[in-house]
Amino acid sequence: MENHHIPIKKGLQKDVLFRGLKAKYIIYCLYLGLAAILLGLVLSTFVPMLYALAMIIITIAVVFLILLFYSRTYGANGFVKKMADAAKPDRIKISNPFENLLLWKNR
């Protein structure tokens, strides 16, 4: 029996990119862009339509630029790791002193 080799295309292991955004940032951009559009629609009932449209465009541009910064700075999964590190506590509070443990008492 012969060994069959399947050629792997070179672009297979590369990150998913869309206009400079990597992987999960694309989904974040879609969600936040949709939220900005909905906010603009609600806002258009109170202010003129052109002002609301300008606010939508500015908000989407700012969100895109912030996500582009995080995408280039932290990579595809780095932002999620950064958020997980930020969620860790700085210190651990011990409610019971060590003297009350059985190991520390004199026998």
N, C-alpha and C positions, 0 to 999 in steps of 0.2 A: 504494500500500500504506500502510496506517495504522501508526503507531507504537503498539505495544501496551505498556502499562505494567503491570507486576506489582506490586501493593501489598506492601510489606514490613511485617510485623507489628512493632510497637514492641518487644516483648520478645525479639526474636530475637538481638540482640547482647549481651544481659545475661549475666553470669556464672551458672553453675549453682550454685544454693544449696540446701542441705539443713540446716535447723536452725542456720543461721548459718555453716556450713562451706562454703567455696568450692572448687569444682573438684576438684583432686587430694587435698585434705584429706579428702574423703569416702572415697576409696579407702584412704588411710592409716588412717582411723578404723575402717573395716571390718576391715582386716588386723590392726590392733592389738587391736581388740575380740575378734576370733576367737582371737588368741594369748592374750588374758587369760582367755577362757573355757576354752581347752585347759589353760592353767596351773592354773586353778581345779579342773578335773576331776582333774588329776594330784595337786594339792594335797589334794583331798578324800579321797584314800586314806590320808593321814597325819594330818590334823586332822579334827575333826567337820565335817559338811556345812554347818552354819550359819556357821561361821567361814570356810569356803572360799567360800560364797556372798557373805558380807559382803566378803571380799577381792576377789572378782570385781567386785562392784558398785562398790567404791571405786576399783579399778584402772581400770575402764571410764570412770568419771566423771572421774578425773584425766587420763586420756588425752584424753578429749573436750574438757576445759577447756584443756589445753595446745594441742591442735590448733586450738581456737577462737581462742585468743590469737594463734597464728601466722597463722591465716586472716585475722583482722582487722588484724594488724600489717603483714604482707607482701603481702596480696592473693592472687590465684589462683596466680600463678607466682613470686611474690617469694621464697618459701621455697626453691625449687629454685635460684634465682639466688644466694641467700645461701649455700647449701651449696656451690655451684660456686665462689664467691668465697673461701670458707673453705678449699677444697681447693687453691687456687693457692699456690705456694711464696712465701715472704717474700723470698727473695733467690736469686740464681743463683750457683752456685759455678763458678769458672773453673779448670779443672785445668791448662791450659797458660798460662804467662805470655805477654804480648803480644810480648815480645822474640823469641820463637821463631818468630813468623809471618814469612813471606817479605816481606811489605810493610814490615816494620820493620827488616829487615837492610840494612846499607849494601852498596851494589853495587860 
